[in-house]
Amino acid sequence: TLHRRAAHQGVSLKHVQAAAAALGCHLSRTRKVDLDMASGLLSVTMNSPHREHLVVLFRGTILDPEFGGWLWEADEYLAANAARVGTLLRPALG
């Protein structure tokens, strides 16, 4: 089960990995992210206000469900939200 505070603070990457594993999908973490080639769940750090956020990255395009599911070019999204790249979760190989 997810932590009680998840509804107020969001879920951690550890919780996302645990939920995916329970569904049979094992996710690996990487901090080396090529925004134009990588796909997966990307954590970003917003600077104003300071907070962590999770978006979907697919080969240079970001889907942010928080903003009505808008699609952004990755570089434009990061610039518009004063955000920086965090950790990428993607299906584990093998």
Backbone hydrogen bonds, N-H to C=O, Kabsch-Sander energy under -0.5 kcal/mol:
donor,donor_aa,acceptor,acceptor_aa,energy
6,A,3,H,-1.8
7,A,4,R,-0.8
8,H,5,R,-1.3
9,Q,5,R,-3.0
10,G,6,A,-2.1
16,V,12,S,-2.1
17,Q,13,L,-2.7
18,A,14,K,-2.1
19,A,15,H,-2.5
20,A,16,V,-2.5
21,A,17,Q,-2.4
22,A,18,A,-2.0
23,L,19,A,-1.0
23,L,20,A,-0.6
24,G,21,A,-1.7
25,C,20,A,-2.9
26,H,24,G,-0.6
27,L,25,C,-0.5
28,S,90,R,-3.3
30,T,88,L,-1.6
33,V,31,R,-0.9
34,D,32,K,-0.5
35,L,33,V,-0.9
37,M,34,D,-1.4
38,A,34,D,-3.1
40,G,57,L,-2.8
41,L,89,L,-2.5
42,L,40,G,-0.6
42,L,55,V,-2.7
43,S,87,T,-3.0
44,V,53,H,-3.0
45,T,84,R,-2.5
46,M,44,V,-0.6
46,M,51,R,-3.2
47,N,81,N,-0.6
47,N,82,A,-2.0
48,S,49,P,-0.6
51,R,46,M,-1.5
53,H,44,V,-2.3
55,V,42,L,-2.7
56,V,63,L,-2.5
57,L,40,G,-3.2
57,L,55,V,-0.5
58,F,61,T,-2.9
59,R,38,A,-2.0
60,G,35,L,-1.7
61,T,58,F,-1.3
62,I,72,W,-3.0
63,L,56,V,-2.7
64,D,62,I,-0.6
64,D,70,W,-1.6
67,F,64,D,-1.1
68,G,65,P,-0.9
69,G,64,D,-1.2
70,W,64,D,-0.6
70,W,67,F,-0.8
72,W,62,I,-2.5
74,A,60,G,-2.6
77,Y,73,E,-2.6
78,L,74,A,-2.3
79,A,75,D,-2.1
80,A,76,E,-2.9
81,N,77,Y,-1.8
82,A,79,A,-1.0
83,A,78,L,-2.7
84,R,45,T,-1.7
86,G,43,S,-2.6
88,L,30,T,-3.2
89,L,41,L,-3.2
90,R,28,S,-2.1
90,R,88,L,-0.5
92,A,26,H,-3.5
